[in-house]
Amino acid sequence: MKAETVEQVLRMRDFEDMACPEPVELSARVEVENEGVASSGEPVFRFQLYDTTGSARAYGLRRDWDGHGLVNGQHRDVSLHTAVNPRGERVLVAHPLYGTRPCERDALELLPVHRAPCPEDLGRLVRLAEGLRVEAYRDFLCTVFGDPAFTLSFVTGRASGDCHHREPGGLLAHSLEVAEGVMAATDNMSLDLYSREAGVLLALFHDVGKCVTPDAHRIPEKRHERLIDYYLQEPMATLRHRDRDAHDALWRVIDAYRSGDDYGAPMAALVRGLDQCSAHADVAERALRARRNGYWHRLCGGRPVWLSPSDPERPPGRLGRA
């Protein structure tokens, strides 16, 4: 029996479809939570099996997994069956899957939903990718998010420390707002496809320099807008081999965004403007929640931000979006 997603496995478990002797095969990412000891006295691993549809805890006997070089975020094919623990609960037991061809799933199907502060944003990311018409750009996104450590940082990070979208998951939410804004703003323009979708990718990764990585101390540049190519250098090299035109269009807008020279790549200016709109809207929303009155606020790292008067449809003295 084969399950296509973690969500399917959870349904099978809950409806006891896995009670039969036949194991269920699943292709997912594996995260090792910790190690423990089963009631039988055998050492076990506690796993999280996850993909974009959900996550499930599973256990694996250490003797089954020794020598398999388990790495957190690794894409693995596993064989699952259920067992009953001493508390009478049905649990999943995972074994390495042998003798079958590895299942191919792209990285956008294997996002860390169990770690995402706002899982709905992962669905927005997948829909954004599906909306791209340049196949090389869709593959580019799969290459970028094929790195589990980077993906976790991008999905859980903050867009800023004391300004806009400063909660965990704010980096992804802000990046999606800007990318979706580029999609909407250019929907009826007669831009060439490469330029338009390169602008969408720039919007999605314009703040990628704010990701936290283990080797951050080695980064020679501290201004995040100048780190886009540093974080994306390997996916960009792959894109260059796959589709030179797509690579050059994306590099052109990245370079214009980094340098501030938008004349030759106006999509960079659009991304910059929508970036500021997204940040300003978040500050305005926080001002509304804090019941702030007046026109000027310092809710963005001490910088003064002007907010318009109350919406006529709101009670007097209230600020915010309709």
N, C-alpha and C positions, 0 to 999 in steps of 0.2 A: 504494500500500500504506500502511496506517495502523497505527501502534502506539499502544496505549492507555496504556502506562506505559514508564518507563525500563527497568524489568526486562525487558519484552518486547524492547526494542531490543537489550539486551545479549545476550539469547538469540539473536536474529536474527543479530547480528554473529558470535557464537561458532559458530553453525551455518551460517554463510555464506549465510543467506537473503537477505542484502542485496547479494549479488554480481550480481543482475540489474540491468538498466538502470533499472528503475523505482525512484525514491527512496522512502524511508520518511518519512511525516509523523509528527511528534510534538509534543505540547503539554506543555511543562515550564517550569520556571524556569531562567534562565541566569545563571551567575556567571562573570565574566571573571577568569581567573587571572592572565594576563599577556599580553604581546605578544612576538612573535618573528619569525623569518624562516624561510620554508620552504626546502627544498633547491633550489627553482627560483629563490630570491632574492626571492620575493614576501613582503611583510609579512603576518603572520597573527595572529589572536587564538587564545589557548588558552582554551577554555570548560570549565566543568563544567555539564552538563545534569542536573538533579535533580528528583525528586519523592519522595514518601514511600516508594516501593518501591526506590529505588536512585539511583545517580549514574553518569554516564559522561563521560569526557573526550572532547571534540570540538575540531576546529580549524575556523576560518572565515577565508577570505581577507578581508583588511581592506577591499579595494575593494568586496566584496559587502555589507559591513556599515556602511560609511561613510554617515552621514546617518540612521541608524536610532536614534540616541540610546540606546545600550545602557546599562542601569543594572543593577547587581548585584541579583539576586533578582527581576528582571523576568520576568513570565509571558509566554512567547513561543511562537508556533507556528513550527516549523522544519522544513526538508526535509533529510534525511540520506542520505548515501551513503558507501560505504567507499572507501578508497584504501590503497595500500601505500607505507609510508615507506621511506627508504633502508636501514633495518635489516631490511626484509622483514616488518614488522609491519603488520597490518591496523588502520587507524584510521578514526574517524568524521569526516566533513567536513560542517559545518552551513551551510546557506544560509537566508536569510530566506524565509518562505513567503508568496507573493503570491496574490491572487485567490480565496481561500477564506474562508469564514466562520470567525471565530476560535472555537477549541474552548473550551468552558466546563468548567473544572475548579474545584472549590472549594478553598479554602486548605488544608484538612486533607488533601487529596491531594498537596499541594505543599510538604511540610515538608522542611527541610534535613537529610536523612538523612546526607549526607556530612560534616556538621559535628557531628552529635550524638555526644557521648561514649558514650552508651548508646542505639543505634538502637532497641532493643526498647521503650524508653520512648515512642517516637513511636507505636508500635502500641497501647500502653496508652492514649495520649491519644486516638487515633482511636476506640478501642472505648468509651471514656468518653463521647465526643461522640455516638456512635451509640446509646448507651443512654439519651440524653435523649429524653423524649417531647414536650416543648414545642418545637415547630418554631422558634419565635422564638429560643429559647436555642441551638439548633443553628446557626442563622444568625448569632447573636451571636458564637459561637466562630469561625466562618468570617471574620467581620469583624475580630476581634481578630488572628487569625493571618494575615490578608491583608497585614499590614505585615511585609515580610521582615526589616527591621532589628530590630524588636521581637521577632519570632519567634526570630531567631538569638540574641539576648540571653537570652531566656527558656529556650531549649533548652540553651544552653551555660553558663549562669551557675551560680554557687554559692549555696547557701541561706544560708551565713554564711562569714565570713572565718576564724574560729578556733573554731567550735563544731560544730554538726551539719551533715551533708551538705555538707561544705566542699570537696569535689572538683568539678571541672568537670562540669556536668550534674546537680549535686546539687539545684539549684532545681527543675528539672522533676520529678526523682524524689521529692523531698519533697512537692511540691504534689500529685502524683498519689496518693501514699500517703494524704494527708489527704482528697482528694476521693473516692477509692475507699472510705475509711473511712466517710465520710458516707453514701455509697450503701448500704454494708452495714448501718450502724447504723440506718438509717431504712427498711430494706426491708420490715419487717413493721409499720410504724407507719401509722396512718390520717391522715397529714399530707396537706394539699392539695398537688396536684402542683406548683404554682408555688412554694410555700414550700420543698418538698423540693429541687427542682432549682435554685432560687436558692441554697440552701445548698451544693449541689455546686459551683456556679460560684464562690461566695465561697471555698470551700476550694481550688479550683484556682488562684485569683488572690490568695489572702490575703497572699502575699509578693511580689506583682508590683512593689512599690516597691523591691525590691532589684535590679531589672533595670538594666543600665547603658545609658544612652542618650547620644547626642551632646550634647544640651542639658541634661545633668544639673546643670550649674552654675547653671541658671536656675530650678531647682526651689526654691520658697520653704520647703518643709517637709522635714525630714530623717528623721522617724520613718516607717519604711516602712509601718506599718499605716494611716497617715493619707494614703497616696499612692495607694490603690487607685483612687479616682475620678479622680485626675489622669491616671494611665496609661490608664484605660479611658474617658475622657470622650467621644471620638468614637464608639466602638462603643455606649456607653450612649445617646448622642443618637439613633443609628440605631435602637436597640431601642425607644426611647420612641415613635418614629413608627410602628414596625411593630406593637408590642403593648404598650399602656400598662400592662396588668395585669402582664405579665412584667417590664417595667421597674420598676414600683413595688415588686414583691416583691423583686427583686434589690437595689434601692436601700435597702430597709428593712433587709436583713441586712448590707449594706456599712456603713450608718450605725451600726447597733448594734455591729458589730465595731470600728469606728473609735472610738466613744465609750465602749465598755464597758458600755453599757446594754442588757443582753440580755433584759430582762423581756418586751418586746414582740416580740422576734425571737430565740427560744431557739436557732435554728439557729446563730447567731453564737457562742453559748457552746459548742455542740457542736464547731464548727470550732476554737475556741480550745483546747479540751481535746484534740482529736485532733492538733492542731499540736504540742502539748507531748509527746503520746505518741510521735509520729513522731520528734521530736528526741531524746527520751530513749532510744528504741530504738536509734537510730544511735550515740549515745554508748556505750550498753551493748555494742553490737557491736564498736566500736573498742576498748573495754576488754578484751573477750574476745580480740581479735586481738593486743593488746599483752600478754596474759597477766597482767593486773592482778589483784591479790587485794584483799580488804577490802570495805568498804561504801561509803566515800566516795571520790569521784574529782573531780579538777579538769580534766576533758577538754573543758570547754565554756566556753572563754574565761575560765578562772579561777574560774568559779562552781562551788561544791560540788554534786555530783550524787550522790544516794544510789542505790546499786545493791543489789539483793537478793542473798542468799547464793547459792551455786552451785546449779544445777539438780541434783536428786538423781540424774538419769541421766548427769550429766557427772562426770569425775574430780574429787576434792576440790580446792577452791581455785580452780576455774574459774568464770568469770562469763559470762553471755550468755543468748541465747535458745535454746530447744530447736530 
